[in-house]
Amino acid sequence: MTIDHFSEKRAMVRMQQIFDLFTELSADQSYHFDKVLKRATELVEMDIGIISHIDNSMYEVQEVFSTGENMIEKGQSFSLDDTYCSLTFASNNIVDLNHVGASEHCSHPCYQNTQLEAYIGVPIVVNGKKYGTLNFSSPSPRKNHFNQFDRDFVLYLGQWLGQHITRLEYEKKLSEKNKQLQELLYEREKLSSILIHDLKAPLNNLSGLLDISESMTDEHVISDMMKDSLNRAFGLITDLQEVNQLEQGLTKFQPTVLNGVEIAEIIISQFINASQQKKINLVLLSIEELIPVESDMKLLCRSLNNLVSNAIKFSNADSTVELSVFQENDHLHYRVKDQGPGISQEDQKKLFKRFQRLSAKPTANEHSSGLGLYIVKENCKIMKGDIAVESKIDHGTAFTLSIPLKVESN
């Protein structure tokens, strides 16, 4: 390595300082960027040091150090083209400018806007991709031109930063995965308690019914009660199977051309008896007889089934549940509106999560697994649709399920 503009003694001091810095960086993986930048800016004898992140031609200042007054602040963003780092990114290599005003780059937007005369910068590479830059600048030209000694130092420091940022991103992802794992473990425990409680209840009912069946004369009453208990148990098992398939990515989207209004009619027909038993007026509202839509019949029907079922469960006698069907903005919309107790703002925050039971209770003590709305939400994602809720305490609730009329070709 040749040293043009430094005495041998001064060069040895700088080399020792750089060696000390890299020794510290190797020993302390938690070394903060601001400390690194301060030491490095002093070692390259510049006024401003910046670690940047560049994304979609936008330059963001992630860390900055200045020996004097500095108008650049951490978090600021600029167009990449307005910085000298545009040269660094374009060359994909280290770039140094000793006196910009006397160079071919005197018309560069950065010089025109800031009058920064000296610059040296190198790309930071993270996971094999350009992440940003490590760069140093000064408002005065370099008295001693950049030499190979300076270039090697900035290059090696840029490589260390790339490795350090890679490690930090890995640790962040690992932390997020650990958090997800903790949530899954918690939900697993919660699921176990739900299974024990919700499956035990109907099975205990069956056991009790069998014990008293000999003393009862009305066999139809016994039969109906046993069927109800079995339906509760099988309903929970069906919900759990669906959730398991959704979370393992096993639920397939199989679109066909459907009549959106006819789907609504099918759903209404399935709940006629349940609504009549609770003296609830179940109404289908549609100004069209035919609305063609490309979607998955099974996922759509299952989702609407859950929404209408919930509306009936949480409605009182002599109230109305409406299922509206309408077309708007290239989407088919199903709106399920009830006159029930409404959903609090606090409950709305957790509405579409797994195993959630709300403060409002079914009006006839109907069973609820806490999985229905989660299944609706996940089905909507698969159908490239959405589910929205509007609700106010004592003024009922309206869920709107929206799906595209046509499937986008992949």
Solvent accessible surface area in square Angstrom, and as a share of the most:
residue,aa,sasa,rsa
1,M,139,0.62
2,T,101,0.58
3,I,60,0.30
4,D,102,0.53
5,H,95,0.42
6,F,19,0.08
7,S,69,0.44
8,E,146,0.65
9,K,161,0.68
10,R,102,0.37
11,A,5,0.04
12,M,116,0.52
13,V,76,0.44
14,R,13,0.05
15,M,87,0.39
16,Q,96,0.43
17,Q,82,0.37
18,I,21,0.11
19,F,133,0.56
20,D,55,0.29
21,L,0,0.00
22,F,47,0.19
23,T,69,0.40
24,E,65,0.29
25,L,0,0.00
26,S,81,0.52
27,A,88,0.69
28,D,59,0.31
29,Q,82,0.36
30,S,75,0.49
31,Y,14,0.05
32,H,121,0.54
33,F,38,0.16
34,D,72,0.37
35,K,98,0.42
36,V,1,0.00
37,L,0,0.00
38,K,94,0.40
39,R,68,0.25
40,A,0,0.00
41,T,0,0.00
42,E,85,0.38
43,L,13,0.06
44,V,0,0.00
45,E,68,0.30
46,M,7,0.03
47,D,50,0.26
48,I,17,0.09
49,G,0,0.00
50,I,9,0.04
51,I,0,0.00
52,S,0,0.00
53,H,50,0.22
54,I,13,0.06
55,D,82,0.43
56,N,135,0.69
57,S,70,0.45
58,M,92,0.41
59,Y,8,0.03
60,E,67,0.30
61,V,0,0.00
62,Q,52,0.23
63,E,23,0.10
64,V,31,0.18
65,F,43,0.18
66,S,28,0.18
67,T,77,0.45
68,G,52,0.50
69,E,182,0.81
70,N,39,0.20
71,M,174,0.78
72,I,39,0.20
73,E,113,0.51
74,K,129,0.55
75,G,46,0.45
76,Q,66,0.29
77,S,64,0.41
78,F,66,0.27
79,S,44,0.28
80,L,20,0.10
81,D,92,0.48
82,D,58,0.30
83,T,15,0.08
84,Y,5,0.02
85,C,2,0.01
86,S,19,0.12
87,L,40,0.20
88,T,0,0.00
89,F,31,0.13
90,A,90,0.70
91,S,60,0.38
92,N,95,0.49
93,N,86,0.44
94,I,34,0.17
95,V,25,0.14
96,D,35,0.18
97,L,18,0.09
98,N,31,0.16
99,H,76,0.34
100,V,0,0.00
101,G,29,0.28
102,A,79,0.61
103,S,38,0.25
104,E,152,0.68
105,H,44,0.20
106,C,54,0.33
107,S,83,0.54
108,H,22,0.10
109,P,55,0.35
110,C,9,0.06
111,Y,28,0.11
112,Q,105,0.47
113,N,107,0.55
114,T,69,0.40
115,Q,97,0.43
116,L,21,0.10
117,E,22,0.10
118,A,0,0.00
119,Y,4,0.01
120,I,0,0.00
121,G,0,0.00
122,V,5,0.03
123,P,15,0.09
124,I,0,0.00
125,V,75,0.43
126,V,9,0.05
127,N,95,0.49
128,G,70,0.67
129,K,153,0.65
130,K,87,0.37
131,Y,28,0.11
132,G,0,0.00
133,T,0,0.00
134,L,0,0.00
135,N,7,0.04
136,F,0,0.00
137,S,5,0.03
138,S,7,0.05
139,P,75,0.47
140,S,64,0.41
141,P,55,0.34
142,R,25,0.09
143,K,198,0.84
144,N,46,0.23
145,H,93,0.42
146,F,7,0.03
147,N,6,0.03
148,Q,80,0.35
149,F,13,0.05
150,D,0,0.00
151,R,66,0.24
152,D,23,0.12
153,F,5,0.02
154,V,0,0.00
155,L,57,0.28
156,Y,113,0.43
157,L,0,0.00
158,G,3,0.02
159,Q,95,0.42
160,W,29,0.10
161,L,0,0.00
162,G,3,0.03
163,Q,127,0.56
164,H,9,0.04
165,I,8,0.04
166,T,42,0.24
167,R,68,0.25
168,L,71,0.35
169,E,58,0.26
170,Y,136,0.52
171,E,73,0.33
172,K,134,0.57
173,K,120,0.51
174,L,84,0.42
175,S,65,0.42
176,E,82,0.37
177,K,128,0.54
178,N,75,0.38
179,K,134,0.57
180,Q,92,0.41
181,L,91,0.45
182,Q,116,0.52
183,E,85,0.38
184,L,89,0.44
185,L,76,0.38
186,Y,134,0.51
187,E,36,0.16
188,R,167,0.61
189,E,123,0.55
190,K,59,0.25
191,L,47,0.23
192,S,51,0.33
193,S,61,0.39
194,I,17,0.09
195,L,53,0.26
196,I,117,0.59
197,H,119,0.53
198,D,5,0.03
199,L,41,0.20
200,K,117,0.50
201,A,31,0.24
202,P,0,0.00
203,L,95,0.47
204,N,82,0.42
205,N,67,0.34
206,L,23,0.12
207,S,59,0.38
208,G,32,0.31
209,L,9,0.05
210,L,105,0.52
211,D,112,0.58
212,I,80,0.41
213,S,37,0.24
214,E,166,0.74
215,S,94,0.61
216,M,72,0.32
217,T,136,0.79
218,D,64,0.33
219,E,139,0.62
220,H,147,0.65
221,V,60,0.34
222,I,16,0.08
223,S,42,0.27
224,D,90,0.47
225,M,90,0.40
226,M,48,0.21
227,K,121,0.51
228,D,82,0.43
229,S,4,0.03
230,L,68,0.34
231,N,100,0.51
232,R,70,0.25
233,A,8,0.06
234,F,122,0.51
235,G,34,0.33
236,L,1,0.00
237,I,67,0.34
238,T,63,0.36
239,D,21,0.11
240,L,30,0.15
241,Q,111,0.49
242,E,36,0.16
243,V,9,0.05
244,N,79,0.41
245,Q,85,0.38
246,L,23,0.11
247,E,84,0.37
248,Q,111,0.49
249,G,51,0.49
250,L,95,0.47
251,T,32,0.19
252,K,132,0.56
253,F,57,0.24
254,Q,128,0.57
255,P,54,0.34
256,T,80,0.46
257,V,113,0.65
258,L,22,0.11
259,N,32,0.17
260,G,0,0.00
261,V,6,0.04
262,E,89,0.40
263,I,5,0.02
264,A,0,0.00
265,E,90,0.40
266,I,55,0.28
267,I,0,0.00
268,I,21,0.11
269,S,71,0.46
270,Q,100,0.44
271,F,24,0.10
272,I,64,0.32
273,N,107,0.55
274,A,41,0.32
275,S,2,0.01
276,Q,118,0.53
277,Q,151,0.67
278,K,35,0.15
279,K,143,0.61
280,I,8,0.04
281,N,88,0.45
282,L,21,0.10
283,V,40,0.23
284,L,51,0.25
285,L,79,0.39
286,S,41,0.26
287,I,166,0.84
288,E,80,0.36
289,E,157,0.70
290,L,112,0.56
291,I,1,0.01
292,P,77,0.48
293,V,1,0.00
294,E,55,0.25
295,S,2,0.01
296,D,7,0.04
297,M,87,0.39
298,K,162,0.69
299,L,12,0.06
300,L,0,0.00
301,C,22,0.13
302,R,53,0.19
303,S,0,0.00
304,L,0,0.00
305,N,43,0.22
306,N,13,0.07
307,L,2,0.01
308,V,0,0.00
309,S,24,0.15
310,N,33,0.17
311,A,5,0.04
312,I,7,0.04
313,K,43,0.18
314,F,38,0.16
315,S,0,0.00
316,N,87,0.44
317,A,56,0.44
318,D,129,0.67
319,S,12,0.07
320,T,28,0.17
321,V,0,0.00
322,E,53,0.24
323,L,0,0.00
324,S,20,0.13
325,V,4,0.02
326,F,70,0.29
327,Q,102,0.45
328,E,92,0.41
329,N,126,0.64
330,D,111,0.58
331,H,62,0.28
332,L,0,0.00
333,H,24,0.11
334,Y,0,0.00
335,R,67,0.24
336,V,2,0.01
337,K,74,0.31
338,D,13,0.07
339,Q,102,0.45
340,G,5,0.05
341,P,48,0.30
342,G,4,0.04
343,I,19,0.09
344,S,32,0.21
345,Q,130,0.58
346,E,115,0.52
347,D,8,0.04
348,Q,38,0.17
349,K,147,0.62
350,K,66,0.28
351,L,5,0.03
352,F,42,0.18
353,K,119,0.50
354,R,49,0.18
355,F,12,0.05
356,Q,42,0.18
357,R,102,0.37
358,L,29,0.14
359,S,84,0.54
360,A,24,0.19
361,K,131,0.56
362,P,22,0.14
363,T,55,0.32
364,A,59,0.45
365,N,145,0.75
366,E,49,0.22
367,H,42,0.19
368,S,35,0.23
369,S,9,0.06
370,G,12,0.11
371,L,1,0.00
372,G,17,0.17
373,L,21,0.10
374,Y,24,0.09
375,I,0,0.00
376,V,0,0.00
377,K,56,0.24
378,E,37,0.16
379,N,1,0.00
380,C,1,0.01
381,K,117,0.49
382,I,42,0.21
383,M,3,0.01
384,K,148,0.63
385,G,21,0.21
386,D,79,0.41
387,I,7,0.04
388,A,53,0.41
389,V,36,0.21
390,E,100,0.45
391,S,21,0.14
392,K,137,0.58
393,I,89,0.45
394,D,111,0.58
395,H,132,0.59
396,G,4,0.04
397,T,8,0.04
398,A,4,0.03
399,F,15,0.06
400,T,25,0.15
401,L,0,0.00
402,S,17,0.11
403,I,0,0.00
404,P,26,0.16
405,L,25,0.12
406,K,150,0.63
407,V,51,0.29
408,E,151,0.68
409,S,114,0.74
410,N,196,1.00
